[in-house]
Amino acid sequence: MTDTIFGKIIRREIPADIVYEDDELLAFRDVNPQAPVHVLFIPKRTIATLDDATPEDAALLGRLLLAAAQYAKREGFAGQGYRTVINCNEYGGQTVFHLHVHLLAGRQMHWPPG
Protein backbone atom coordinates (compact mmCIF):
# COMPACT_ATOMS: atom_id res chain seq x y z
CA MET A 1 0.00 0.00 0.00
CA THR A 2 1.39 3.39 -0.94
CA ASP A 3 1.34 6.25 1.50
CA THR A 4 -1.20 9.02 0.92
CA ILE A 5 -1.57 12.63 1.93
CA PHE A 6 -3.98 11.44 4.62
CA GLY A 7 -1.29 9.25 6.17
CA LYS A 8 0.97 12.29 6.30
CA ILE A 9 -1.79 14.31 7.98
CA ILE A 10 -2.33 11.54 10.56
CA ARG A 11 1.41 11.54 11.34
CA ARG A 12 1.42 15.37 11.42
CA GLU A 13 3.97 15.52 8.62
CA ILE A 14 1.81 18.08 6.83
CA PRO A 15 -0.59 20.54 8.47
CA ALA A 16 -4.37 20.25 8.47
CA ASP A 17 -7.21 22.10 10.16
CA ILE A 18 -8.18 19.23 12.48
CA VAL A 19 -11.67 19.48 13.95
CA TYR A 20 -12.02 16.05 15.59
CA GLU A 21 -9.70 13.27 16.75
CA ASP A 22 -9.91 10.11 18.81
CA ASP A 23 -7.89 6.90 18.97
CA GLU A 24 -9.24 5.58 15.65
CA LEU A 25 -10.48 8.60 13.67
CA LEU A 26 -9.36 12.00 12.48
CA ALA A 27 -11.43 14.76 10.87
CA PHE A 28 -10.19 17.90 9.16
CA ARG A 29 -11.43 20.63 6.85
CA ASP A 30 -11.05 19.94 3.14
CA VAL A 31 -8.49 22.26 1.49
CA ASN A 32 -10.71 22.45 -1.62
CA PRO A 33 -14.18 22.81 -0.07
CA GLN A 34 -17.26 22.06 -2.18
CA ALA A 35 -19.61 23.66 0.38
CA PRO A 36 -19.29 26.21 3.20
CA VAL A 37 -18.69 23.25 5.53
CA HIS A 38 -16.59 20.45 4.03
CA VAL A 39 -14.93 18.14 6.53
CA LEU A 40 -13.23 14.79 5.83
CA PHE A 41 -13.54 11.97 8.38
CA ILE A 42 -10.89 9.27 8.05
CA PRO A 43 -9.85 6.16 9.93
CA LYS A 44 -6.30 6.34 11.24
CA ARG A 45 -5.81 2.79 9.96
CA THR A 46 -5.50 2.75 6.19
CA ILE A 47 -8.31 1.15 4.22
CA ALA A 48 -7.78 2.15 0.59
CA THR A 49 -11.38 2.01 -0.64
CA LEU A 50 -14.79 0.95 0.58
CA ASP A 51 -14.27 -2.20 -1.53
CA ASP A 52 -11.27 -3.05 0.67
CA ALA A 53 -13.29 -2.94 3.89
CA THR A 54 -14.03 -6.27 5.53
CA PRO A 55 -16.70 -7.43 7.98
CA GLU A 56 -14.14 -6.77 10.73
CA ASP A 57 -14.20 -3.08 9.70
CA ALA A 58 -17.96 -2.71 10.29
CA ALA A 59 -17.62 -1.02 13.69
CA LEU A 60 -14.97 1.39 12.38
CA LEU A 61 -17.14 2.32 9.39
CA GLY A 62 -20.06 2.94 11.71
CA ARG A 63 -17.90 5.12 13.94
CA LEU A 64 -16.94 7.24 10.91
CA LEU A 65 -20.58 7.99 10.15
CA LEU A 66 -21.50 8.55 13.79
CA ALA A 67 -18.56 10.94 14.23
CA ALA A 68 -19.76 12.94 11.22
CA ALA A 69 -23.31 13.09 12.63
CA GLN A 70 -22.07 14.13 16.07
CA TYR A 71 -19.95 16.86 14.50
CA ALA A 72 -22.97 18.16 12.56
CA LYS A 73 -25.02 18.28 15.76
CA ARG A 74 -22.24 19.92 17.77
CA GLU A 75 -21.67 22.59 15.11
CA GLY A 76 -25.39 23.34 14.89
CA PHE A 77 -26.22 22.51 11.27
CA ALA A 78 -27.69 19.02 11.69
CA GLY A 79 -31.23 20.38 11.88
CA GLN A 80 -30.92 22.10 8.49
CA GLY A 81 -29.28 19.05 7.00
CA TYR A 82 -26.02 17.89 5.52
CA ARG A 83 -24.66 15.35 3.07
CA THR A 84 -22.20 12.52 3.69
CA VAL A 85 -20.40 10.96 0.73
CA ILE A 86 -17.97 8.08 0.29
CA ASN A 87 -16.38 7.97 -3.15
CA CYS A 88 -15.04 4.59 -4.27
CA ASN A 89 -12.42 4.15 -6.98
CA GLU A 90 -11.77 6.27 -10.06
CA TYR A 91 -15.24 6.37 -11.60
CA GLY A 92 -16.73 7.04 -8.18
CA GLY A 93 -14.61 10.17 -7.89
CA GLN A 94 -12.08 8.90 -5.33
CA THR A 95 -8.77 10.75 -5.65
CA VAL A 96 -7.09 9.83 -2.36
CA PHE A 97 -6.96 6.08 -1.79
CA HIS A 98 -7.53 6.15 1.95
CA LEU A 99 -11.20 5.63 2.77
CA HIS A 100 -12.87 8.86 3.87
CA VAL A 101 -16.30 10.34 4.47
CA HIS A 102 -17.03 13.80 3.13
CA LEU A 103 -19.39 15.86 5.30
CA LEU A 104 -20.87 18.77 3.32
CA ALA A 105 -23.16 21.42 4.75
CA GLY A 106 -24.01 25.09 4.84
CA ARG A 107 -25.92 25.28 1.56
CA GLN A 108 -28.80 23.54 -0.21
CA MET A 109 -27.62 20.28 -1.75
CA HIS A 110 -28.98 19.09 -5.08
CA TRP A 111 -29.09 15.76 -6.87
CA PRO A 112 -27.31 15.08 -9.02
CA PRO A 113 -24.49 16.92 -7.25
CA GLY A 114 -23.40 20.15 -8.79
HELIX and SHEET records of a PDB file:
HELIX    1   1 ILE A    5  ILE A   10  1                                   6    
HELIX    2   2 LEU A   50  ASP A   52  5                                   3    
HELIX    3   3 PRO A   55  ASP A   57  5                                   3    
HELIX    4   4 ALA A   58  GLU A   75  1                                  18    
HELIX    5   5 GLU A   90  GLY A   92  5                                   3    
SHEET    1   A 5 ILE A  18  GLU A  21  0                                        
SHEET    2   A 5 LEU A  25  ARG A  29 -1                                        
SHEET    3   A 5 VAL A  37  PRO A  43 -1                                        
SHEET    4   A 5 VAL A 101  ALA A 105 -1                                        
SHEET    5   A 5 TYR A  82  VAL A  85 -1                                        
END                                                                             
